[in-house]
């Protein structure tokens, strides 16, 4: 009797295991079917998205980045200002409006980046002289490119481009007018070669303007799922040299390190005429923006700008009594919450 009962238990156990395995296999098969259906639907979605991106007409979009920080010290005597407070806010925006038709295109781009910091050197007293507001980052870049298509990838084109700052508008400023050809080797990449160009630099009594050639490239695409990259490179190669005027102003304080604001209301102490060769007047700017889309357009954004321009470097160096003649790499960057349209 005992052997019969044991045998029945073994048979029942084997049956249960086999039934369970059949159920698992059936569930796995159903899961695989659903995944195959989902993959097919995702393929249809991607194909429709590609048709939307390639459809002729206006395309408008952009990315905005906001960063905010607070700092405060109370009786922190390890620093020179133990009762200080500082707050800063940075705003960056990149927007485009592009029109694509069968015979022509029109591409417009705006990039602005501003960060301002307010510092109270002694928050224990009410003294407006102890409050300083400084612009840490300030950049403005606007361009408009129009092209008449000769073929699917090649077009005759003309561009107007303006580079300056937001808070200190047009001082310095740069307006570049150019014409030539535009090449579109792949989707989302535009290469500009304009041998006919003129660069107007402001203020005109200090900076050299010159004819030359403009080359550039722009790219914008989602490089990996959820991460978009926008890049804009612009370079100017002059055909002639020129002479610029460097001006040095008296300072409000003895040391520019203590108060790096020149007294621009006073007459210049001295000026210096500097001859620039065509190589000295060559300049370039490269701006890159990265943004993630974590939830309904909200994510993390990162901007970085690179530039080399010997005229701007010389003006700053001479104004702050540092006439080194160097042409260093100029860099700004910001990181913060972003919203993508």
Number of C-alpha atoms within 10 A of each C-alpha: 6 7 8 9 10 11 12 12 12 12 12 12 12 12 12 12 12 12 12 12 12 12 12 12 12 12 12 12 12 12 12 12 12 12 12 12 12 12 12 12 12 12 12 12 12 12 12 12 12 11 11 11 12 12 12 14 13 13 15 12 12 16 23 22 25 20 16 15 10 11 10 14 16 13 10 12 10 7 10 9 16 16 18 21 18 17 15 18 16 21 21 27 20 20 17 17 15 18 15 16 13 11 12 15 19 18 17 18 18 17 21 20 25 20 19 17 18 16 18 22 20 18 18 10 10 10 11 8 9 13 16 13 13 12 15 13 21 20 19 20 19 18 18 17 19 20 21 18 19 13 11 11 13 17 21 19 22 22 21 16 19 19 21 21 18 16 14 12 13 17 14 18 19 18 18 22 19 24 22 19 20 26 19 15 12 9 12 12 15 18 18 25 19 22 19 14 24 21 22 18 23 17 14 14 11 20 22 20 24 21 20 21 23 25 20 18 18 17 16 17 13 14 11 9 8 13 16 18 17 20 18 19 19 18 17 23 22 23 17 14 17 15 15 20 17 21 18 20 20 19 18 14 13 10 10 13 9 9 12 14 16 16 13 12 8 10 10 13 9 11 14 13 11 14 13 17 14 15 13 16 23 19 17 17 19 18 20 18 23 20 27 23 17 13 9 9 15 18 18 20 25 18 22 16 19 15 19 18 17 19 25 15 18 22 22 15 17 18 21 20 14 12 14 10 13 11 15 11 11 13 14 15 15 20 19 18 17 24 21 21 11
